[in-house]
Amino acid sequence: FGASEATLPYALAYSRIYILGSVCVLLVMGMNPFITTQGFAKISMLTTVIGAVINIILDPILIFVLDMGVRGAAIATVLSQAVGAFWILRFLTGSKTILRLRKEHLRPEGRVILPVMGLGISTFVMLSTESLLSISFSSSLARYGGDVAVGAMTVITSVSQLCTMPIQGICQGGQPVMSFNFGAGNQARVKEAFRFQFTLCFGYTTLFWLGMMLVPGLVAGIFTSDVPLIQYTTWAMRIYMAGIFAMGFQIACQQSFMALGQAKVSLLLACLRKIILLIPLIFILPHVVSDPVFGVFLAEPVSDILAATITTITFFARFDKILDQGAARV
């Protein structure tokens, strides 16, 4: 998937430990929403905060003090997620929760599982295609640019999460508000929630885009002290992040489709950016432009802008009709 002889030992050392602890990761990701949906947003937030703080504390201790290197980083991640999983299970089996975990309620039922899978398939596709994207980027960059290009991509991926994760969090917070009022037939409240979500997402991604265009080297320096890598990443980041402002439109509209019960449309739009546009462009553009590495990085802004444009037009064309259909059912 793009690892060279120099990087493969580190990848194996990290992944072997991380995979062993993946059960804890899945418990945190899968069960924490059950705390949020009961109205315990602070408890849910503490799950993330506790895990992050423990990870931040353990990383330097295990990596540098105990000289465990990349294995220390993996152990720190697994331990922090284990604490988070314990925190969640303790709350969901305790006295404060409204919906308590009980053995007799853990029987799989098709009438519950199938609708949940239907609504969750869009998010599943979005997350699972990240692996395909990582493979596509890494293999192409390793072929055309070597380890330094793959290293730059690793830094850029970490930086891009500072943009995408907050707006996904905003949209996840807005979904229950939109869904509840859509079900109640309160069109004005749904529109108000969407406008707030849309404005916040676009404003944040625009500010993030400005930062990436103006001081990419400063941001890259947070992740590495290697001067040649910082210089290379500075060049690559300006290309890769050129269309990041459009992500505000894309995610706000796509997640709103899911909040309004339009799981199929949301799934199609999730596939549009990554599977239909981005992955093919990663392999096509290097053969179209003179610099193949430039072509690989250029695939991201091209797909971002195209997908956001199509998604936004589709959403506003269907928004009022969806609201009218919901009001009619009420």
C-alpha positions in Angstrom: 0.0 0.0 0.0 2.9 2.3 -0.5 5.3 1.5 2.4 9.0 1.3 1.5 11.7 -0.8 3.0 12.5 2.2 5.3 8.9 2.8 6.5 7.5 -0.8 6.6 9.0 -1.8 9.9 7.5 1.2 11.7 4.1 0.5 10.1 4.1 -3.1 11.1 5.3 -2.3 14.7 2.5 0.2 15.2 -0.3 -1.7 13.4 0.2 -5.0 15.2 -0.3 -3.4 18.6 -3.1 -1.1 17.4 -5.1 -3.9 15.9 -4.9 -5.9 19.1 -6.6 -3.0 20.9 -9.1 -2.2 18.1 -11.9 -3.6 20.2 -11.6 -0.7 22.6 -11.5 1.8 19.7 -14.7 0.3 18.3 -16.4 0.4 21.6 -15.7 4.1 22.0 -16.7 5.0 18.5 -19.8 2.7 18.5 -21.2 3.3 22.0 -20.4 6.9 22.7 -23.3 8.1 20.5 -25.7 6.3 22.8 -24.6 8.6 25.5 -25.0 11.7 23.3 -28.5 10.7 22.1 -29.8 10.5 25.7 -28.9 14.1 26.2 -25.6 13.6 28.2 -23.5 15.6 25.8 -21.0 16.6 28.5 -20.4 12.9 29.5 -20.0 12.1 25.8 -17.5 14.9 25.3 -15.5 13.8 28.4 -15.1 10.4 26.7 -13.2 12.0 23.9 -11.3 14.5 26.2 -10.2 11.8 28.6 -8.9 9.5 25.9 -7.1 12.4 24.1 -5.5 13.7 27.3 -4.3 10.3 28.4 -2.9 9.7 24.9 -1.0 13.1 24.9 0.5 12.3 28.4 1.5 8.7 27.6 3.0 9.4 24.1 6.2 11.3 25.2 6.6 9.0 28.2 6.4 5.7 26.2 8.1 7.1 23.1 11.0 9.0 24.6 11.4 8.3 28.3 11.0 4.5 28.0 12.5 4.6 24.5 9.8 2.4 23.0 9.5 4.4 19.7 6.6 3.8 17.5 5.5 0.9 19.7 5.1 3.3 22.5 2.8 5.5 20.4 0.6 2.4 19.6 0.5 1.4 23.2 -0.5 4.9 24.3 -3.3 4.9 21.8 -4.6 1.6 22.8 -4.5 2.4 26.6 -6.2 5.7 26.1 -9.0 4.0 24.1 -9.3 1.3 26.8 -9.9 3.9 29.4 -12.5 5.5 27.2 -14.2 2.2 26.6 -14.3 1.5 30.4 -15.7 5.0 31.0 -18.5 4.4 28.5 -19.5 0.9 29.7 -19.5 2.1 33.3 -21.9 4.9 32.5 -24.2 2.8 30.3 -24.5 0.2 33.0 -24.8 2.7 35.8 -27.7 4.5 37.5 -27.5 7.8 35.7 -28.2 6.5 32.2 -31.7 6.4 30.8 -31.1 3.4 28.5 -29.2 0.9 30.4 -27.2 -2.0 28.8 -28.8 -5.3 29.8 -28.0 -8.8 28.5 -31.6 -9.5 27.7 -31.7 -6.5 25.4 -28.6 -7.5 23.3 -30.5 -9.9 21.1 -30.1 -8.9 17.4 -33.5 -7.9 15.8 -33.9 -7.3 12.1 -36.5 -4.6 12.5 -34.0 -2.6 14.5 -30.7 -3.5 12.8 -31.8 -3.0 9.2 -33.0 0.6 9.5 -29.9 1.5 11.6 -27.7 0.0 8.8 -29.7 1.9 6.2 -29.1 5.3 7.9 -25.5 4.5 8.8 -24.4 3.2 5.4 -23.5 6.7 4.2 -21.2 7.3 7.2 -19.8 3.8 6.8 -18.9 4.5 3.2 -17.3 7.8 4.1 -15.1 6.3 6.7 -14.2 3.1 4.9 -13.2 4.9 1.7 -10.7 6.8 3.7 -8.6 3.6 3.7 -9.0 3.4 -0.1 -7.9 7.0 -0.4 -4.9 6.4 1.8 -3.9 3.4 -0.3 -4.3 5.3 -3.5 -2.4 8.4 -2.3 0.4 6.4 -0.7 1.0 4.1 -3.6 0.9 6.9 -6.2 3.1 9.2 -4.2 5.6 6.4 -3.4 5.8 5.7 -7.1 6.3 9.2 -8.3 7.8 11.0 -5.3 9.3 8.5 -2.9 9.4 8.5 0.9 9.5 12.3 1.1 6.2 12.7 -0.8 4.6 10.0 1.4 5.9 11.7 4.5 4.4 15.0 3.3 1.1 13.3 2.7 1.1 11.9 6.2 1.5 15.4 7.6 -1.1 16.9 5.3 -3.6 14.2 6.2 -3.1 15.0 9.9 -3.6 18.7 9.2 -6.7 18.1 7.1 -8.4 16.3 10.0 -8.2 19.6 11.9 -10.6 20.9 9.3 -12.9 18.0 8.6 -13.3 16.6 12.2 -14.7 19.9 13.7 -17.3 20.4 10.9 -18.3 16.8 11.1 -18.8 17.3 14.8 -20.9 20.4 14.1 -23.1 18.4 11.7 -23.4 15.5 14.1 -24.6 17.9 16.7 -27.1 19.5 14.3 -28.5 16.2 13.1 -30.8 15.4 16.1 -32.1 19.0 16.1 -33.0 18.8 12.4 -34.3 15.3 12.6 -36.6 16.0 15.6 -38.1 19.2 14.0 -38.4 17.5 10.6 -40.4 14.7 12.3 -42.5 17.3 14.1 -43.2 19.2 10.9 -41.5 22.4 12.1 -40.1 23.5 8.8 -38.9 26.9 10.1 -36.8 25.3 12.9 -35.3 22.8 10.4 -34.3 25.7 8.1 -32.9 27.7 11.0 -30.8 24.7 12.1 -29.5 24.1 8.6 -28.6 27.8 8.0 -26.7 27.9 11.3 -24.9 24.6 10.5 -24.1 25.7 6.9 -22.8 29.1 7.9 -20.6 27.7 10.6 -19.1 25.0 8.4 -18.4 27.4 5.5 -17.0 30.1 7.8 -14.6 27.6 9.5 -13.4 26.0 6.3 -12.8 29.4 4.7 -10.6 30.5 7.7 -8.8 27.2 7.6 -8.2 27.6 3.9 -6.7 31.0 4.4 -4.3 29.6 7.0 -3.2 26.8 4.7 -2.6 29.3 1.9 -0.7 31.8 4.0 1.4 29.8 6.5 1.5 26.2 5.4 5.2 25.9 6.5 4.4 27.1 10.0 1.7 24.4 10.3 3.9 21.7 8.8 6.6 22.6 11.4 4.3 21.5 14.2 4.5 17.9 12.9 8.1 17.6 12.0 11.5 19.2 12.4 12.9 17.8 9.2 13.7 21.0 7.1 13.5 19.3 3.6 10.2 17.6 4.6 8.8 20.9 5.8 9.8 22.6 2.5 8.2 19.8 0.5 5.1 19.7 2.6 4.7 23.5 2.3 4.6 23.2 -1.5 2.3 20.2 -1.4 -0.1 21.5 1.2 -0.9 24.6 -0.9 -2.0 22.4 -3.8 -3.8 19.8 -1.7 -5.7 22.4 0.4 -6.6 24.7 -2.5 -10.2 23.5 -2.4 -10.7 22.8 1.3 -13.1 25.7 1.7 -15.6 23.7 -0.3 -15.7 21.0 2.3 -18.0 23.2 4.4 -20.7 23.1 1.6 -20.1 19.4 1.0 -20.4 18.0 4.6 -23.1 20.4 5.7 -25.4 19.5 2.9 -24.6 15.8 2.8 -25.1 15.3 6.6 -28.3 17.3 6.4 -29.7 14.8 3.8 -29.1 12.1 6.4 -30.8 14.1 9.1 -33.8 14.4 6.8 -34.0 10.7 6.3 -32.5 10.8 2.8 -30.0 8.0 3.4 -29.7 6.9 -0.3 -29.0 10.4 -1.5 -26.5 11.0 1.2 -24.7 7.7 0.3 -24.6 8.6 -3.4 -23.0 12.0 -2.6 -20.5 10.4 -0.2 -19.5 8.1 -3.0 -19.4 11.0 -5.5 -16.4 12.8 -4.0 -14.2 9.9 -3.0 -15.0 6.9 -5.2 -16.3 8.5 -8.4 -14.1 11.6 -8.5 -11.1 11.5 -6.2 -9.7 8.0 -6.5 -9.8 7.9 -10.3 -8.3 11.4 -10.5 -5.4 10.3 -8.3 -4.4 7.9 -11.0 -5.4 9.9 -14.1 -4.0 13.4 -13.4 -0.3 12.3 -13.0 -0.5 11.3 -16.7 -2.1 14.6 -17.8 0.1 17.2 -16.1 3.9 17.5 -16.6 4.7 16.9 -12.9 3.1 13.5 -11.8 3.4 14.4 -8.0 1.7 17.7 -8.6 -1.1 15.7 -10.4 -1.6 13.4 -7.4 -2.0 16.3 -5.0 -4.1 18.3 -7.5 -6.7 15.5 -7.5 -7.9 16.6 -4.0 -9.0 20.2 -4.7 -10.5 19.3 -8.1 -12.7 16.6 -6.5 -13.5 18.8 -3.5 -14.8 21.7 -5.6 -16.7 19.5 -8.1 -18.3 17.4 -5.4 -19.3 20.4 -3.3 -20.8 22.2 -6.2 -23.0 19.1 -7.2 -23.9 18.4 -3.6 -25.0 22.0 -2.8 -27.0 22.4 -6.0 -28.7 19.0 -5.3 -29.5 19.9 -1.7 -31.1 23.3 -2.4 -33.0 21.9 -5.4 -34.6 19.2 -3.1 -34.7 20.9 0.3 -38.2 22.5 0.2 -39.7 19.4 -1.4 -38.3 17.1 1.3 -39.7 19.5 4.0 -43.1 19.6 2.3 -43.2 15.7 2.2 -42.3 15.6 5.9 -45.0 18.1 6.8 -47.6 16.1 4.8 -46.8 12.9 6.8 -47.4 14.8 10.0 
